[in-house]
Amino acid sequence: MRALVYHGPGHISWDTAPDPAMEEATDAIVRVDATTVCGTDLHILRGDLPEVKPGTVLGHEAVGEVLEVGRDVHGLRPGHEVIVSSVSSCGRCQACRDTMRGQCRGGGGWILGNQINGTQAEFVRVPFADHSTHRRPPAVPLDDALLLAEVLPTAYEVGVRNGHVGPGDLVVVVGAGPVGLATVAVARLYSPRRIIAVDLSDARLEAVARVADAAEVPGKMIAELSEGPGADVAIEASGEPDGFVLCTQAVRPGGHIANIGTHGRPATLHLESLWRKNVTISTGQVDTSSTPWLLELLRFGRLPVSQLVTHTFGLDRMEHAYEVFSQGATTGALKVALHRE
C-alpha cells in the first residue's frame, strides 16, 4: 500500500509500506476513505515526540470501510462504514471502565501513528475494533464524520467539559486553529454569555470571528480582563507557552483553565500570582467517549462544523497537505481532509 512514512525529525514521504495484517483477534482492517493531519503530527515532525520511531506510518484519525474483522470482534462486519477514533480502547482496564480511554493500560491509548502504524495510508489495522470505532450513519458527510475522530471530542472533553463551561460564562479561547474553533462551536451549546477567541494569525481570526463574539490578537481586551473581572473559563488551544501564560492572566479568581494544546516546550506556571486566586487547572488526553453524543448532534444539525474543513486533497498529495496545514497562519488552513480517489 501507499502511506505517509516518518523518517525522523523533518522528514516524511508518501511511500510504499507493508499492507496491514491482522495481529489480534480483536483487530479490524479498515480501508481509509478519508484522513487528516493533526497538530500532534507536526509535533512529531519537529521531533517533539522522540518515542515515535522512524518507519512509522503517521496519522490517528480516519473514516473508512471495514474490510476484515477478527473472530473476537462482534459489533462490526465487512462493509460497515466506521469512524476510527484517535485513541484505542481495550475496554477492560480500569481506565477504560472509567471512560478514560486515552489512559488505557491494556494496550490502547494513543497508539495509532505513535506506537503502531497509523491512518495516513490506504489501509490501517485498528486494534480493539469494537471499542475503538463508531459506525458512521449515511446521513453524516464524510468530512463531518472525520471531525469526530479527534478534534470535536477533544474540544468537548478536554476543553469545554474540563473547563466547566456553563450558562452565562465568559469564555476565552487562546488559539484559533482547528481545535480552538471547534471549542468555540461546542461551547456555544452551553449558552455562555460571551466567547472571545485570541490568535496571532489574521486568517484564523477571520475564520473564528464567524462563530465567536469577538476575535483579536492578544492585546487590550485581554488586558482589560486581567485587570477587571476576568474570564470564567480560559481554554488553551495553541500549544504555545505564551498561550498558557495568557490564560493564567485572563482567568478570574475561582475560574478554570483547561489546557488542550500539545506542548512541545515547557510552559511557565506563575504560582507567585496564581496561588491565591483559587484557580483550577486541568489537562487531558482525549478519550473519545463523547463521540456517540457528538455524532447525534451532527446528525440533527445541532453542531455546525463543516467550516472547519478548509482544504481537501487526494491521499497521494499527503506531503503537500502537511505543508499547507503547517503554514495555516498564512494559508488559512484549519482542518485538511485527504480523500481516497
N, C-alpha and C positions, 0 to 999 in steps of 0.2 A: 504494500500500500504506500501512498504518499502521506507524509506527515511533517509537521514543523519540529525539527530536532534541535535541541540545545547543545552547543559545543563548548560551553564555558562562557564566562562574562564577556558580553559584547558580541557574541557570535551565535547566530541561528541560521538554519537553512530549510527550505521546503525540499525534502529529500525522500529517498526510499527508506522504508523502515519495515521490520518484520510484521506480517499480519498478526493481530492479537489472537491468542488461543485461550481456550477455557483452561483455567488452572484450578478452580474450586467448584464444587457442586452448587455453590450459591452465586456463581458468576452469570453474567449475560454478555453477549456480544451485540453491540449496537452500531448500526450504520449511521454515521454522523450526517445529518441533513443541514444543520446549522450549528455554528460555534462562534466564539467571540474571543477578544483579547481583554484581559483584566489588568488593572494596575499592578496586581501582585506579579503578573508575568513580567512586567517592566522591572520590578524589583529583582526578580531572578536574573534578568538580562544584565542588570547593573552589578550583579554579584553580591547583592544584599542577603541572599539565602544560599550560603555555600553548601548546605546539605543536599541541594539539587545537583545531581551528578551529570556530567557531560554524557550525551547519548540519550537523555530523557526526552520523550515527546511531551511538549508543554500543553497547557490548557486544562481547565477543570469545569467548563460549562458547555452543555450541548443539548440539542434536541435531535432525536433521530428515531429510526425504526429498529425494533428488536429483530435480530436475525437468528439468534440461538440462545437457549437458556439451559442452565444446569439442572440436574434432577431434583435439587432441593429448592428451586425457585418455583413458587406456587402461584404468584399473582400476575405473572407475565407469560406471554407466549409469542412466538414469532409473528411478526406483522403488527404488533402493538406499537403505537407512537408514544414516545416517552420523553420526559424532561429528565436529563441526567443531573442530579444535584452536585454541587461543588464539593460537598463533603459526603463521605461514605459512612454508613452506619451498620455496625454488626447486629444491632437490635437486641443484644443480650447483656452487654456490660452495664454496670451501674450508671455510667454517664449517659448511655443511650436510653436507659429506662427513665432517667430523669430529664429526657428530651434535650440533653446537652451533646448532641451528636458530633459537634465539632471537636469534642474532647474524648471521642470514642477510644476505649482502651482494648478493644477486641480486634484490632487490625484495621480500623477505619479512621475517621477524621479526614483531614485534608491530605489525601494521598495522591489523587489524580493530578498528573503534571507536576508532582513533587517527589513522591517516593516511587511511583509507578508511572508508566506511560499514560498520557492524558488525552484530551479530547480534540486537540488541534490536528486532526488527522481524518482520514476517510472512514476509519473504524476504530472503536475503542472497546476494551474489556472493562465492564463495570462490576466491581466486587459488591457482594451483598445486595444483589439487584433488587430484591423485594423491598428493602428498606432505603435504597439509595436512588430510586427513580419514582416518577409520578406520571400517570397516564395523561397525555395531552388530549383534551377534548377537541374535536374537529373545528369547533367554533372559535377556538383561540388561535390567532395567527401565529405563524412560526416565530417571528421576531419577538412578539409579546411573550410567548412561552419561554424563549431564550432568556428573558429578563428574570424569570423565576428560578433559574439555575443557581443564581447567587445574588445579583445586585438588589432585587427587591426584598428578599429575605434579610439580607444584610442591613439594608436601610431600616427595615422594620425592627428586627430583633436587636441589633447592636446599637442602633441609633434611637429610634422612636420609643421602643419598649424599654430599653435600658435607661433612657433619659427621662422616662415617666412623663412624656408629653401628655398634657390634658387640656380640657376646655379652658379657654381664656388665657392660656400661657403665651408669653413672649418667647419665641424660639429663634436662636441664632444658629445658622449652619455655616461653618467655615469650610470652604472648598466646594466649588460648583461644578465638579466633574460628574460623571455618571451616577456615582453613589450619592453625592450631595444632592443632585437634582431629584433622584429617586426618594431621598429622605424628605425633601420638601413635599413631594407628591403624597407620600404616605402620611406625613404629619398632618396634612390637611384633613384626613379622616377624623382627627381628634379635636377639631374646632379650636385651634389656638387663635388668639386674637390677632397675632401678627407673626410673620415669619420673615426674617432678614437673612439673606444669603450674602456671603462675602467671598471674593476671589480676586486674584490679581489679573486675570485674563478678561479683556473686554468681550471677546467672543463668547466665553462661558457666562459672563454676567448678562449678556444679551439673551442667551437661552434661558437662564434661570429666572430672569425678570418676568417671563411669561407665566410663571407659576408662583413665585414668591411675592410678598407685599413690597419688598424693597431689595435691591441688589446693588452692592457697592464694593469698591476696593476698601481695604482697611483704612479707616480714617475717622472723620468727625462723628459718624453715627455710633461707632464702637466706643470712641472716647466718651461720648455722652452716656452710653450705657454703663461704662466702668465707673463714671463719676456720679451717676444717678442710681435709679432703682435696679438696673442690671437685668439680665435675661433669666427667665425661669429655667430654661434648658439651653445649654450650649453644646452643639454637636460638632466634633472634629472629624471632617471627612477629607482633609487634604493630604494627610500622611506626612506633613512637614512640621518640624519642631516649632517654628514660629506660629503655625496654626493652632497648636496645642496651647501655647502661651497666650494667644489671643483669646481662646476660650476661657482661660483662667481669669483674664481681665474683664471679660464681658459678663460672666455669670454673677447672679445676685447672691447675697448671703442666704444659705439654705437651698440653693439651687442645685442643679445636676449638670455634670459634664459627662457626655457619652462619647468615648473615643471609638471611631470607626476606622480611621486611617491606618494603613500599614506603614509603620515607622521603621525605616532602614537605618536611621541615625538617632542618637539619644535626644530626648526632649527634656528640657529643664522643668522641674516641678518646684515652683516658688512657694515653698511652705512658709517662708517668712511673711508672706502676705495672705496666704490661704488658711493658716492654721486655725484662725478664729472665725472663719466665715461659714462653718457648718456645711461645707460643700461636699457632695457625693460625686466621686469619680468612678466611672465604670469603663471596663474594656471588654472585648469579647471576640471570639471566633464564631462566625455564623453557624447555626445548627440546621437551618432549612426545615425546622419542624413547623414553621408557619406557612410553608408552600401551599398546602391544600386550601387554607383560608384565603391566601392572596390569589390563588387560582380562581376561586369563586368570585372574588371581587372583579377580577379581569373579565370573567365570563359575562358578568351582568353590567359591565360598563361603569363600575364604581371607581376604577383606578385608571385614569387616562395616562398612559405612559409611552404611547407609541413614539412621541417626540424624542425619547431617549436614544433611539437608534438613528444616528445621523448619516452613517456611511455603510454601504453594503458592497461586498466583493465576492468573487468566486474563491473557493478554497485554495486554488493554486496561486492566488495573489496574497498569501498569508504574510510574506515578508513586507510587502507594500502596506498592508493593513497595520502592521506593527509601527511602521514609520509614521503613518497618518495619525494613529492613536497616540503615539508617544509625543507628538507635537500638537496635541489637542488645544493648547493655549493659543496657537496661531491658526490651526486648520479648522477649529470649531468642532472637532470630533468629540462626541460623548461616548456612546456605545457603538462599536463597529460590529457588523454581523457578516459572517462568511458562510455562504451557501454552497451546497453541492449543486453542480450544474449538469 
